[in-house]
Amino acid sequence: MTQAMDERAVAAPTTEPTPPSQRAGLPRQTVAETPAAESAPVGRPPRLLVLDGLRLGAALMVVGYHLVGDKIGVWQPSAATAFGPLHSVAKYGFLGVQLFFVISGFVICMSAWGRSLGDFFVSRVVRLYPAYWFAVLVATGVLVAVPRGVDLKVRDVLGNLTMMQEFLGIRHLDLSYWTLTVEMTFYILFAVIVTRGLTYRGVVAFCAIWTVASLIVPKFGNQGFTNVVAAGYSSYFIAGIALYLTYRFGPNLLLWSIVGLSWLIAITRLPSLAQARDVSFVPTAVIVTGFFLVMAAVALNLFSWVRWRWVATAGALTYPLYLIHQTVGLAVIERLQAHLSPWLLITALVASLLVAAWLIHRFVERPASRWMKRQLSDSLRQLRTTR
């Protein structure tokens, strides 16, 4: 998923005036003003390691929701019986997706700054597809070995390889993939302003227009247009974008107003979500509010002390872990729960999934991404120069 969210920003000169808050030493606009600038490559601001930790935390929340919260009912007699209070907590793990979306708004805006549309396209493709293609093949193998009532067709596999299966009317091989459709929608919308080059004014206008569209479009009752503007989740991305602007240019009332409005919209939409997930509204609202507060602290650079390099490695596990955990995890539970205690099984399973995620990142994602980046960059260069 989103995950799709581990790039560093490209620093670019800006024509926007430097606000007084920035001159006072608050969030930074240039690499030279950032605490770890001396360790960052030239032209790039330092990696915000705290975001890697938050991404992994969000992924583990989702893992807990699917494997311990167990809405599908794979545990026998039930996950509640097997895990007691942990099951009650894990039921709220679906909210990790909301945190992913806020982080995505922040990081995609950061990584796209100063880039052309072609560079933005290449960065998204090489980040999303290599691990995803491998995960689709893994999910296919698992569903063939452990069908669980799924009538798998070649059309399903081919459609999922495009990552556009929802647009094609094809079901997801892994139910976690629905978030990738939402992410893809965000990328397409954001690409519109990347085309013109990101500026403070343009990004603020984008946040305003998207907010209005997300409120108005659903009123027409057309689900297709509602999906086009990602109305149900836009407030999280918009908040993340505004928080990145806060980090880059300094806080002001306008940016905090965008974040606050996004939070209010998110909270007012939570009751229906909580009801659908069979959880209480108050804890759901508290958790989401906590996400906004933590990301606001990131925007104010209050986590600059997080500099452990292992956090970056942990963050790299996030996307592969998210892609494989549900289909693989549920199949393993179904086959092994009769032979191991629930606590031993879930501990060994999560540890194994983390190791598998690292292996995918190290031996599939990284080499394939490097190769694809070279090839796509050459292709775009030829597109620009060939007449």
C-alpha positions in Angstrom: 0.0 0.0 0.0 0.8 2.5 0.6 2.9 2.4 1.0 4.3 3.5 -1.4 5.6 5.8 1.2 9.3 5.5 1.9 10.9 8.0 -0.4 12.8 11.1 0.6 11.7 14.5 -0.8 13.6 16.2 -3.5 14.4 19.7 -2.4 13.7 22.4 -4.9 14.0 26.1 -4.9 10.7 27.7 -4.2 9.3 31.1 -5.3 7.0 31.3 -2.3 7.8 33.8 0.4 9.4 32.4 3.6 6.9 32.8 6.4 8.0 34.4 9.7 7.4 31.1 11.5 10.0 29.4 9.3 12.6 32.1 9.9 12.0 31.6 13.6 13.5 28.1 13.1 10.3 26.0 12.9 9.7 23.5 10.1 12.3 23.7 7.4 12.2 24.4 3.7 15.8 23.7 2.6 18.1 20.8 3.3 20.7 23.1 4.9 18.2 24.1 7.6 17.4 20.5 8.7 19.1 18.8 11.6 20.4 15.8 9.7 21.3 17.6 6.5 24.9 16.6 6.7 24.0 13.0 6.3 21.5 13.4 3.5 22.4 13.2 -0.2 22.9 16.5 -1.9 19.6 17.9 -3.1 17.5 15.8 -0.7 16.2 16.5 2.8 16.9 13.9 5.4 14.6 10.9 5.8 11.9 11.3 8.4 12.6 8.0 10.2 9.6 8.4 12.5 7.4 7.9 9.4 9.0 4.5 8.8 8.1 3.5 12.4 4.6 4.8 12.0 4.1 2.8 8.8 5.2 -0.4 10.4 3.0 0.3 13.3 0.0 0.8 11.0 0.8 -2.4 9.1 1.0 -4.4 12.3 -2.4 -3.0 13.3 -3.9 -4.3 10.1 -2.1 -7.6 10.5 -3.6 -7.9 14.0 -7.0 -7.0 12.7 -7.1 -9.7 10.1 -5.3 -12.5 12.0 -6.4 -11.9 15.6 -9.5 -9.7 15.1 -10.5 -12.4 12.5 -13.7 -11.1 11.0 -13.7 -14.1 8.6 -13.9 -16.6 11.4 -10.9 -18.8 10.6 -10.1 -19.5 14.2 -12.0 -22.4 15.8 -14.0 -22.1 17.9 -13.4 -18.3 17.7 -10.6 -15.8 17.9 -12.3 -14.2 21.0 -12.0 -17.6 22.8 -8.4 -18.0 21.7 -7.1 -14.5 22.5 -9.5 -12.9 24.9 -8.7 -9.2 25.5 -6.2 -9.1 22.7 -9.0 -9.9 20.3 -11.0 -7.0 21.6 -8.1 -4.7 21.0 -7.2 -6.2 17.6 -10.7 -5.4 16.3 -9.7 -1.8 16.0 -6.7 -2.6 13.9 -8.5 -1.8 10.7 -7.8 1.9 11.5 -4.2 1.3 10.6 -5.4 2.0 7.0 -6.5 5.5 8.0 -3.0 6.2 9.4 -1.5 4.8 6.2 -3.6 7.4 4.2 -2.5 10.3 6.3 1.2 9.3 6.0 0.6 8.8 2.3 -0.6 12.4 1.8 2.4 13.7 3.7 5.0 11.5 1.9 3.7 11.7 -1.6 3.6 15.4 -1.5 7.1 15.4 -0.1 8.5 13.0 -2.6 6.8 14.7 -5.6 8.1 18.2 -4.8 10.4 19.4 -7.5 9.7 16.4 -9.7 8.3 16.3 -13.2 5.2 14.3 -14.0 7.4 11.6 -15.6 9.6 11.3 -12.6 6.5 11.1 -10.4 5.1 8.3 -12.6 8.3 6.4 -12.5 8.7 6.7 -8.7 5.1 5.3 -8.2 5.5 2.4 -10.6 8.8 1.2 -9.3 7.6 1.5 -5.7 4.3 -0.2 -6.1 4.5 -2.9 -8.7 7.5 -5.3 -8.1 6.5 -6.4 -4.6 2.8 -6.4 -5.7 3.4 -8.6 -8.7 5.2 -11.1 -6.5 2.4 -10.9 -3.8 -0.2 -11.7 -6.5 1.7 -14.8 -7.5 2.0 -15.8 -3.9 -1.7 -15.3 -3.3 -2.5 -17.3 -6.4 -0.4 -20.2 -5.2 -2.0 -20.1 -1.8 -5.5 -20.0 -3.2 -4.7 -22.9 -5.4 -3.3 -24.9 -2.5 -5.9 -23.9 0.0 -9.0 -22.9 -2.0 -11.2 -22.0 1.0 -14.2 -22.0 -1.3 -12.7 -19.6 -3.8 -13.3 -20.3 -7.5 -10.0 -19.0 -8.9 -10.0 -18.0 -12.6 -7.1 -17.0 -14.9 -9.0 -13.8 -15.5 -8.8 -13.0 -11.8 -5.1 -13.4 -11.7 -4.4 -11.4 -14.9 -6.7 -8.6 -13.7 -5.1 -8.4 -10.4 -1.6 -8.1 -12.0 -2.7 -4.8 -13.4 -3.6 -3.4 -9.9 -6.7 -2.0 -11.6 -8.9 -5.0 -10.9 -11.6 -2.9 -9.2 -11.9 -0.6 -12.2 -12.1 -3.8 -14.4 -14.9 -5.3 -12.3 -12.6 -8.1 -11.1 -12.5 -9.2 -7.4 -9.3 -8.8 -5.4 -7.3 -11.9 -4.9 -6.4 -10.6 -1.4 -9.1 -8.4 0.3 -6.3 -6.0 1.5 -5.8 -4.9 -2.1 -8.8 -2.5 -2.0 -6.6 0.2 -0.3 -4.3 0.2 -3.4 -7.3 1.3 -5.5 -7.8 4.2 -3.1 -4.1 5.0 -3.3 -4.1 4.8 -7.1 -7.0 7.3 -7.1 -5.0 9.7 -5.0 -2.0 9.4 -7.2 -4.0 10.2 -10.3 -5.7 13.2 -8.7 -2.4 14.5 -7.4 -0.7 14.0 -10.7 -2.8 16.8 -12.1 -1.0 19.4 -10.0 2.4 17.6 -10.4 2.0 18.3 -14.1 2.2 22.1 -13.4 4.9 21.8 -10.8 4.1 21.8 -7.1 3.9 25.2 -5.4 2.5 26.1 -2.0 -0.4 28.0 -3.5 -1.2 25.2 -5.9 -1.2 22.5 -3.3 -3.4 24.5 -0.9 -5.8 25.0 -3.8 -5.8 21.3 -4.5 -6.6 20.5 -0.9 -9.5 23.0 -1.0 -10.9 21.7 -4.3 -10.7 18.1 -3.3 -12.4 18.7 0.0 -15.3 20.5 -1.6 -15.6 17.8 -4.3 -15.5 15.0 -1.7 -18.5 16.7 0.1 -20.6 17.6 -2.9 -20.1 14.7 -5.3 -21.7 12.0 -3.0 -24.8 14.1 -2.9 -25.5 13.3 -6.5 -25.8 9.6 -5.6 -23.4 8.4 -8.3 -21.1 5.8 -6.8 -18.7 6.0 -9.7 -18.0 9.7 -9.3 -17.9 9.2 -5.5 -15.1 6.7 -6.0 -13.3 8.9 -8.5 -12.8 11.6 -5.7 -12.2 8.9 -3.0 -14.8 10.8 -1.0 -14.8 8.3 2.0 -11.0 8.7 2.6 -10.0 12.0 1.0 -9.9 13.8 4.3 -7.0 11.6 5.5 -4.8 12.3 2.4 -5.7 16.0 2.5 -4.7 16.3 6.2 -1.4 14.6 5.3 -0.7 17.0 2.5 -1.5 20.0 4.7 0.8 18.6 7.4 3.6 18.3 4.9 3.1 21.9 3.9 3.3 22.8 7.6 6.6 20.8 7.9 8.1 22.4 4.8 6.9 26.1 5.1 5.9 26.5 8.8 2.6 26.4 10.6 -0.1 29.0 10.0 -3.8 29.3 10.6 -4.8 28.3 7.0 -2.9 25.0 7.1 -4.2 24.1 10.6 -7.7 24.9 9.4 -7.3 22.4 6.5 -6.1 19.8 9.0 -8.8 20.6 11.5 -11.6 20.5 8.9 -10.2 17.2 7.6 -10.2 15.8 11.1 -13.9 16.9 11.6 -14.9 15.3 8.3 -13.1 12.1 9.3 -14.7 12.0 12.7 -18.2 12.6 11.4 -17.8 9.7 8.9 -16.6 7.3 11.6 -19.9 6.2 13.2 -21.0 4.3 10.0 -17.5 2.8 9.7 -17.5 1.7 13.4 -20.9 0.2 12.9 -19.9 -1.7 9.8 -16.8 -3.1 11.7 -18.9 -3.9 14.8 -16.8 -1.7 17.1 -17.5 1.2 19.4 -17.4 4.8 18.0 -15.7 6.5 21.0 -12.5 4.3 20.9 -12.5 4.6 17.1 -12.6 8.4 17.3 -9.9 8.5 19.9 -7.6 6.4 17.9 -8.1 8.4 14.7 -7.6 11.7 16.7 -4.4 10.2 18.0 -3.2 9.6 14.5 -3.8 13.3 13.6 -2.0 14.5 16.7 1.0 12.3 16.1 1.3 13.4 12.5 0.9 17.0 13.6 3.9 16.4 15.9 5.8 15.0 12.9 4.9 18.2 11.0 6.3 20.3 13.8 9.5 18.3 13.7 9.0 17.0 17.3 10.4 13.6 16.3 13.7 14.8 15.0 15.4 12.8 17.8 14.3 9.5 16.1 17.5 8.6 14.2 17.9 4.9 14.7 18.8 3.5 11.3 17.0 0.2 12.0 13.7 2.0 11.8 14.3 2.6 8.1 14.8 -1.2 7.6 11.6 -1.9 9.7 9.7 0.6 7.5 10.9 -1.2 4.4 9.0 -4.3 5.6 5.7 -2.5 5.6 4.6 -2.8 2.0 5.5 -6.5 1.5 4.0 -7.4 4.9 0.8 -5.6 4.0 0.6 -7.4 0.7 1.1 -11.0 1.9 -0.2 -11.1 5.5 -3.9 -11.8 4.9 -4.1 -14.6 2.3 -0.9 -16.3 3.6 -1.7 -15.8 7.3 -5.3 -17.1 7.2 -4.2 -20.2 5.2 -1.5 -21.0 7.7 -3.9 -20.5 10.6 -6.4 -22.8 9.0 -3.9 -25.5 8.4 -1.9 -25.4 11.7 -4.3 -24.3 14.4 -5.1 -27.9 15.3 -1.4 -28.6 15.9 -0.2 -25.5 17.8 -1.5 -23.4 20.6 -3.1 -20.1 19.4 -0.5 -17.9 21.1 2.4 -19.9 19.8 1.0 -20.0 16.3 0.2 -16.3 16.0 3.7 -15.4 17.4 5.5 -17.7 15.0 3.3 -16.6 12.1 3.8 -12.9 12.6 7.6 -13.4 13.0 7.6 -15.5 9.8 5.6 -12.9 7.9 8.1 -10.2 8.9 11.0 -12.4 7.8 9.2 -13.1 4.5 8.6 -9.4 4.0 12.3 -8.6 4.5 13.2 -11.3 1.9 10.7 -9.9 -0.6 12.1 -6.4 -0.1 15.7 -7.5 -0.3 15.6 -10.0 -3.1 12.5 -9.0 -5.2 11.6 -5.4 -4.6 15.0 -3.7 -4.5 16.6 -5.4 -7.5 13.4 -5.2 -9.6 12.8 -1.6 -8.7 16.3 -0.6 -9.7 16.0 -2.3 -13.1 12.5 -0.9 -13.7 13.7 2.6 -12.8 16.5 2.5 -15.3 14.3 1.2 -18.0 11.4 3.5 -17.5 13.7 6.5 -17.1 15.4 5.6 -20.5 12.0 5.2 -22.0 10.8 8.6 -20.9 14.0 10.2 -22.0 13.5 8.7 -25.5 9.9 9.9 -25.4 11.0 13.5 -24.7 13.8 13.6 -27.3 12.4 11.5 -30.2 10.5 13.3 -32.9 
